[in-house]
Amino acid sequence: MLSSPSWWTPPWRAGTDSDPDAGWHDTPPPAASEPDGPVWMPSTHRERLHDDAILAPLEAQFGQVRSRDRVRSLAEVFTHQREIDAMLDQMPDAFTSLDLKFLEPSCGSGNFLTEILRRKLRLVIKDECVSQEQYEHRLLRASASIYGVDISPENVTEARGRMAHVILEHYQTDANTIEPTAGFLNAAALVLGDNICVGDSLNAAAQVEMCDWRPRAGGRFQRVLSFALVPPAERDLFWSERIHDPEPVHYSELQPRQAPARTRRGKKAAT
């Protein structure tokens, strides 16, 4: 059973259709050797994906390498793992909920993001889920609650790739007899593509459109877009939330966003 820190309240009422933990039947998953298991899908009972096929949806755009010139031009500072651990260790209760959100406004290549994700994924355990669908939905909920912004496209590309590897490493370690579904891989790529984005959070935060992945029952999400980095006191008549999915969508059926991002004044954002 997932819990929440005392200082944070989930934005849904337990047991309702908006509760992402509602509706899962409380029955144990069948053993991997059980023939034609209706819930978990062992790799021996369907076409096995090769490693390249598993990585492809997540790595299609995650292959660039950091250059020394870019590091110098952006005056990048890299945080050592011991400092990251020391800071995150001071807030242990923040890692008791899948859906509590984190934002790194200058994420670099993802040092903080990947460690936050690793700590969140400790809450996602195959043996505590009743189906592969619930397991994958929880993995996506953990990933969708983490946001990063950086001015460097190369940093963003690298951070997305590192996050993708953390997700796959957890899946393949915790559920090593189960192959991730294509729907999950595509959904994970969408989450990372939307949540880890290029932008200037210091000088142009109002131009960064972010996606709020609101988890729903039955393995679904509802995406709501806004310029969330604009402080509430500065939100004028042009600020609004834009609902991308009128109805919650199952993670396996999520489609990429096609509409261009808009600025608060209704003009097309620069790309």
C-alpha positions in Angstrom: 0.0 0.0 0.0 1.4 3.4 -1.1 1.4 6.2 1.4 1.9 10.0 1.3 3.9 12.4 3.5 1.8 14.2 6.1 2.5 17.6 4.5 1.2 16.6 1.0 -2.4 15.6 0.0 -3.0 13.8 -3.3 -5.4 15.8 -5.6 -8.0 13.0 -5.6 -10.4 11.3 -3.2 -9.5 7.7 -2.4 -11.7 5.1 -4.1 -13.0 7.4 -6.8 -12.5 7.2 -10.5 -9.8 9.8 -10.2 -7.8 7.6 -7.7 -5.1 5.8 -9.7 -4.9 3.1 -7.1 -8.6 2.3 -7.3 -10.1 -0.5 -9.3 -7.3 -3.0 -9.3 -8.5 -6.5 -8.3 -6.7 -7.6 -5.1 -5.6 -11.0 -6.4 -2.1 -12.2 -6.7 -0.5 -12.4 -10.2 -0.2 -15.8 -11.7 3.2 -17.5 -11.7 5.4 -16.9 -14.7 5.1 -20.6 -15.6 1.3 -20.6 -15.6 0.1 -21.2 -19.2 -1.8 -18.4 -20.8 -1.8 -16.2 -17.7 -4.4 -13.5 -18.3 -2.7 -10.9 -16.1 1.0 -11.1 -16.4 2.5 -11.9 -19.8 5.7 -14.0 -19.4 8.1 -13.7 -22.3 7.8 -17.4 -23.0 4.1 -16.9 -24.0 4.6 -14.1 -26.5 7.1 -12.9 -29.0 10.3 -11.9 -27.1 11.6 -8.4 -27.7 15.4 -8.1 -28.4 17.3 -5.5 -26.3 17.5 -3.2 -29.3 13.7 -3.3 -29.8 13.2 -2.6 -26.1 15.5 0.4 -26.1 14.5 1.8 -29.5 11.4 3.8 -28.5 13.3 5.4 -25.6 16.6 5.9 -27.2 15.6 7.2 -30.7 16.7 10.7 -29.7 19.0 10.1 -26.8 22.4 9.6 -28.4 24.3 12.9 -28.3 27.6 13.4 -26.4 28.6 16.4 -24.2 31.5 18.5 -25.6 34.0 20.4 -23.6 33.3 23.6 -25.6 29.6 23.3 -24.6 30.5 22.8 -20.9 32.7 25.9 -21.0 30.1 28.1 -22.9 27.3 27.2 -20.5 29.5 27.4 -17.3 28.0 24.1 -16.2 28.7 22.9 -12.7 28.3 19.2 -11.9 27.0 18.0 -8.6 28.8 15.0 -7.1 26.7 12.0 -6.1 27.6 12.4 -2.4 26.1 15.9 -2.4 23.0 14.7 -4.2 22.5 11.9 -1.7 23.1 14.3 1.3 20.5 16.7 0.0 17.8 14.1 -0.8 18.5 12.2 2.4 17.2 15.3 4.3 13.7 14.8 2.9 13.0 11.0 3.1 9.2 11.4 3.4 9.2 13.0 -0.1 9.9 9.5 -1.5 6.9 7.8 0.1 4.5 8.8 -2.7 4.7 8.0 -6.4 2.8 11.2 -7.4 4.6 13.9 -5.4 6.1 16.2 -8.0 9.8 17.3 -8.3 11.1 20.0 -10.5 14.8 20.7 -11.3 14.8 24.1 -12.9 18.4 23.7 -14.2 18.7 20.0 -14.5 21.9 19.7 -16.6 22.4 16.2 -17.7 20.2 14.8 -15.0 22.2 14.0 -12.0 19.5 14.9 -9.5 16.7 13.7 -11.8 18.0 10.2 -12.1 18.6 9.8 -8.4 15.1 11.1 -7.6 13.7 8.6 -10.1 15.7 5.7 -8.5 14.3 6.6 -5.1 10.8 6.8 -6.4 11.0 3.5 -8.2 11.8 1.7 -4.9 8.0 2.1 -4.3 7.2 0.1 -7.5 7.6 -3.6 -6.8 6.3 -6.3 -9.1 5.2 -8.7 -6.4 3.0 -5.9 -4.9 1.1 -5.4 -8.2 -1.8 -7.5 -9.3 -1.0 -7.2 -13.0 1.5 -6.0 -15.5 -0.8 -3.2 -16.4 -0.8 -1.9 -12.8 3.0 -2.4 -12.6 3.6 -0.4 -15.7 1.1 2.3 -14.7 3.0 2.8 -11.4 6.3 3.0 -13.2 4.9 5.7 -15.4 3.3 7.6 -12.5 6.7 7.8 -10.8 8.4 9.0 -14.0 5.6 11.5 -14.8 6.0 13.2 -11.5 9.6 14.4 -12.2 10.3 17.5 -14.3 13.5 19.0 -15.5 14.3 22.2 -17.5 17.7 23.1 -19.0 18.9 25.7 -21.5 21.0 23.2 -23.3 19.3 20.8 -25.8 22.3 18.5 -25.5 21.8 18.3 -21.7 18.1 17.6 -22.1 18.8 14.8 -24.6 21.3 13.3 -22.2 19.1 13.6 -19.2 16.2 11.9 -21.0 18.5 9.0 -22.0 19.7 8.5 -18.5 16.2 8.6 -17.1 15.2 6.0 -19.8 18.0 3.7 -18.6 17.0 4.0 -15.0 13.4 3.0 -15.9 14.5 0.0 -18.0 17.1 -1.1 -15.4 14.4 -1.2 -12.7 12.0 -3.1 -15.0 14.6 -5.6 -16.0 15.9 -6.1 -12.5 12.6 -6.2 -10.6 10.5 -8.0 -13.2 13.2 -9.9 -15.0 10.9 -12.6 -16.4 8.5 -10.0 -17.9 9.1 -8.0 -21.0 7.9 -4.4 -21.1 5.0 -3.8 -23.4 5.3 -1.6 -26.5 2.5 0.6 -25.1 4.6 1.2 -21.9 7.8 2.0 -23.8 6.0 4.5 -26.0 4.3 6.1 -23.0 7.6 6.3 -21.2 9.2 8.1 -24.2 6.3 10.6 -24.3 6.6 11.3 -20.5 10.4 11.9 -20.8 10.0 14.0 -23.9 7.4 16.3 -22.3 8.8 16.4 -18.7 12.5 17.0 -19.5 12.5 20.0 -21.7 14.5 22.8 -23.2 13.9 26.2 -21.6 15.4 29.1 -19.7 13.9 28.9 -16.2 15.9 32.0 -15.0 15.0 34.5 -17.7 12.1 33.0 -19.6 10.2 30.7 -17.2 6.9 32.1 -18.5 7.6 30.5 -21.9 8.0 27.0 -20.6 4.8 25.0 -21.2 4.6 21.9 -18.9 2.5 18.8 -19.0 0.7 17.7 -15.8 0.2 14.0 -16.1 -2.8 13.4 -13.9 -3.0 9.7 -13.1 -6.5 8.1 -13.1 -7.9 4.7 -12.3 -7.6 1.8 -14.7 -4.1 2.6 -15.9 -5.1 5.9 -17.4 -3.7 9.5 -17.5 -5.2 12.9 -18.3 -2.8 15.5 -19.6 -3.2 19.2 -18.7 -0.9 21.8 -20.1 0.0 25.1 -18.6 2.9 27.6 -18.0 3.2 26.3 -14.5 6.4 28.1 -13.7 4.6 31.4 -13.7 4.0 32.3 -10.0 0.3 32.4 -9.1 0.5 36.0 -8.2 1.8 36.8 -11.7 -0.8 34.8 -13.7 -2.8 37.3 -15.7 -5.9 36.9 -17.9 -3.9 35.2 -20.6 -2.7 32.4 -18.3 -4.8 29.2 -18.4 -4.7 25.5 -18.3 -5.2 23.6 -21.5 -6.7 20.1 -21.2 -5.1 17.9 -23.8 -7.1 14.8 -23.1 -10.8 15.5 -22.7 -11.2 12.1 -21.1 -8.5 10.0 -19.4 -6.5 7.8 -21.8 -5.0 4.4 -21.1 -1.2 4.7 -21.1 -0.9 2.2 -24.0 -3.1 4.5 -26.2 -1.4 7.9 -25.5 -0.5 9.9 -28.6 2.2 12.5 -28.9 1.2 16.1 -28.6 1.0 17.7 -32.1 -0.1 21.3 -31.3 2.8 23.8 -31.0 3.4 25.3 -27.6 1.9 28.7 -27.0 3.1 31.6 -25.1 0.9 33.3 -22.4 0.1 36.0 -25.1 -1.3 33.4 -27.5 1.7 33.6 -29.9 3.6 30.6 -31.1 6.6 29.9 -28.9 10.1 30.2 -30.4 11.7 26.8 -31.1 
